[in-house]
Every structure is written in C-alpha cells, then in structure tokens.
C-alpha cells in the first residue's frame, strides 16, 4: 500500500473526502472499542502498559513539536523529512510486531487489527506521498519504508517476545496510532464528510 501510494491516491482522488472520513471513523472506533479494552484487560499483567500508551502518543508529538519550535525554517523542512521517515519506519515496524502477535491469538484478532491499519495506511498524510520528494523518489528508501511491517513480523517470528513485552509494544503502538489518526487522518476544518465518519 505504501509503495504504490501515489497510484492509489490518484485513482481515488475523486472520493478522497469520503475515504478520509471513513478511514478516520473506522480507525478511531477500533481504537476505542477494541484496542483500549485489550489494553485494560492486559493491564493486570503489566501496569506499565498505560505508560507505554502515553509514551507512544507523546514521542510522536514531542518529536514533531521539537523540530518546529527549535529549528530555523530552512532546517525544519530537512529535519521534518528525517523525523517523518524515522518515525514512519519505527511505527510500521512495531505494527508488524503487533499484527503478528494478534494473528497468533486468532485470525479474527489479526484481521480486525489489519483492517483499520489498512484504511489508515491508504489515506494517511504520513504516507509516502507526503514524505519529502527526495525520500519518496529513492527506490531503496521506498522499499525499506514499505517493508517495515514485514521486518517487524520477521523480528518477532525469530525472537521469542514475552507476553508482557508484547503488551508494552501494543500500548506504544496504540498511543502512536491514536496520535497519528487524530493529527494526520482526521479531516481538517471544512474537509471531510460527517456521514462517512
């Protein structure tokens, strides 16, 4: 989806407002109705899960704010492309780990996690179409960023990750997903379609 994001964006441009609204609605509903309850149920195993949730949200927010508030205009563009690229890779690497573990619990768990991620990925403003042209025009960057979830899946496949550590990763991913969905996927101001949301 990431690798062919330009093609997808052009083919659905006519329906962009509806797709963004639908994707935001599906993503936020899944976070509140499925992922938060999972974290709450897991919290008896590891109370740190809520700190991981806060960290996932805060790391993305602080990184972006730091660049905007502490750099010159010239440096902002350069550093934002780097921050977005690194954050993009880490976030999707961790998504791969989360998808693997949820799919191990059951096919439905993995599928229900994948569907909102699919929607979010297809319409996200932190997609490859939004990353600096230097990054998206370099094939090796495009391939490595697009393969980040696969790297996450392979990592967890070959390493035995404990249930408690996975819960912390899931908490971090949910926090990051919440930030990214609210910050980048929700239609701004007059954009969007309330009915589709």
N, C-alpha and C positions, 0 to 999 in steps of 0.2 A: 504494500500500500504506500509506504514512504517512497520507495524508489520510483514508482510511477505516479507520484502525487501531482505532477504538472499535467499529465494526461487526464487523470481523474478530475482535477479542478476545472479543466477546460470543458470536459464533457458534461459536467453537472452544473456549470456556471449559472445556467438559467434557473435552477432550483436551489441555488446557494442558500438563500434566506431560510427556506423551509428545512433544508438538510441541517443547517447550523442549529436551528431551533429544536428540531427533533433530536439531534445528537446531544445537545446540552440537556434536554429534558430526560432522555434515557440515561445519560451518564450520572446526573445528579440524583435521579430516583434510585439508581443502582447503588450509589454510594450510601444514601440514607437508609434504604430499605434492606440492603443485603450486606454490604461491607461493614458498616458501623455495627450492626448486630453481631457479625462474625468476630469483630474485634472485642466487643463486650463479652462474648462467650469465652474468648481466649484469654481475657484479662485475668481470670483466676489462675491461669498457668504463669502469667508474666505481667505484673502490674506496670512494667516499663513500656508496655505496648502503647499507652497513651502518650508517653514522652516521645516515642518513635513517630507517632501520628503528628504531633506538634512539630517535631524536627523535619519531617518530610515537607510540611507546609512552609515552615519558616526558612529552611535552607534555600528554597527556590525564591521566596520573597526577598530575603536579605541579599542574596547574590545579585539579583536584578537591581534592587534599590542602591546597593553599594556602587555599582557601575554608574548608574545615573547621577548619583549625588556627589561622587568623588572624582570624576574624570572630566576632562575638557570635552567639548562637543566632538572634536576630531577623534579622541580616544574612545568615546562612547560607542561609536559605530563599530570600531575594531574589536573592542572588548565584548560588546554585546554578542557579536557573531561567535566569539570564542566561548562565552558563558552559555549561550544557547546551544552550541554544538556539544560541549561537555555535558551540560545538564540533560540535553536530549539523549545522549548516549547512555548515561548512568540511569536515567529514568526508565528507558526502554530495556536496558539490561536487567534491572530489577523487576520490570513487568514480566520478562521471560521467566524469571525465578518464580514469581507469584503464579503465573499461568501453569507452570509445571506442577507445583505443589497442589494447586486447586484441582487440576485434572487428575492427580493421583488420588485425591479424596473421592472423586467421582466425575464422570463425563459431564454431567449437568453442571457441576460446580465450575469446571473449566470453561464450558461453553457460555455460561451466564456471565463469567468474568470477561471472556473474549469479546462478546457482542458489544458492550459499551466501549471497550477499548478500541474495537474496530471502528465504531462510529466516531469516537473522539479522534482517532488517528486520521481518518479520512477527511475530517473538517478542521482539525486543529490548526491554529495560527502559528504553532511552533512546528509546522511540518516543513519538509524540505523546500517547499515553495517560498517559505518565509525566511529561511536562513540566507545569510549573505550570499550573493551570486558567486563569489569565489568558492565557497564551500559546496554549493549545490551543482556547480559546473565541473567539479573534480570527481571523477568516477570513483576513485578509491575512498573519498570521504562519503559519497553517496552510498556505496556498498557497505562500508563499515557501520554507518549510522543505521542503515536499513536492516543490517544483520544483528544489531544489538540485542533484540529479544532472543534470537537464536543462540547467541553467546551466553545469555542468562540461562536458557534451558540446558545447554550443554554443560555449563558450570555446575548446576545443581544435579544434573544427571551423574556426573563423575565424582562429585563431592557429596558426602553424607551430611546434610544440613539438619540439625535437630529441629524438633517441632517448635521449641521456644525461640530459636534464632529465626526461623521462618516467620513466626508471628511478629517479631520485630521488623523484619523486612516488609511484611504485609502492611504493618502500621505505617511505616515510612512511605511505602508506595501509595497508600490511601491518602495520606496527608499531601503528598506531591500531586496526586491526581486531583484532589479537591482544589488545590491552588491553581493548577493548570486549567481545569474546567472552568472555574469561576473567572480567572484572569484572562484566559485566551479563547475559550469556546463560547461563552455567553455572548449573544448579540449585544452590541453596544447601542445605547440611546434609542434611536428610532428604528434601528435594524431589527430583523427577526420577525417571526410570526408567532404570536401568542398561542394560537390554536395548535400549532405543531409542537410547541414546547409542552 
